[in-house]
Amino acid sequence: MDIITMFVAISLGLLAIPLLLGKGGFLIAGYNMMPDEKRAKYNEKRVCRSMGVMLLILITCIVSADALYDHGMTALSVIARVVWIFVLVAFLIWANTAPGKRFFMKKN
């Protein structure tokens, strides 16, 4: 495996840990710049965990694409890279088109 791929995977993995624990809201661009009254409407733990899961899926795609390429399976490596792009675009669409306001706090 390439040293650059390992560095990227480890870096993203370290960023995913606080997000999966629901404590990394300061790492999410846009969310951390919101005013406090607007940020109070969102469920920070849910936003963080969904970003952490997305990062783990992207790390898996990056590492598998590089490992497949190293073992001479270039066709499968290309498929893994296409899956990476698909996951990224699908998550962006999913996160920005929330019909049920999936990240808002529930009202009692």
Sequence and secondary structure as in RCSB ss.txt:
>XXXX:A:sequence
MDIITMFVAISLGLLAIPLLLGKGGFLIAGYNMMPDEKRAKYNEKRVCRSMGVMLLILITCIVSADALYDHGMTA
LSVIARVVWIFVLVAFLIWANTAPGKRFFMKKN
>XXXX:A:secstr
  HHHHHHHHHHHHHHHHHHTT  GGGSTTTTTS HHHHTTB HHHHHHHHHHHHHHHHHHHHHHHHHHHTT HH
HHHHHHHHHHHHHHHHHHHHH  TT TTB    
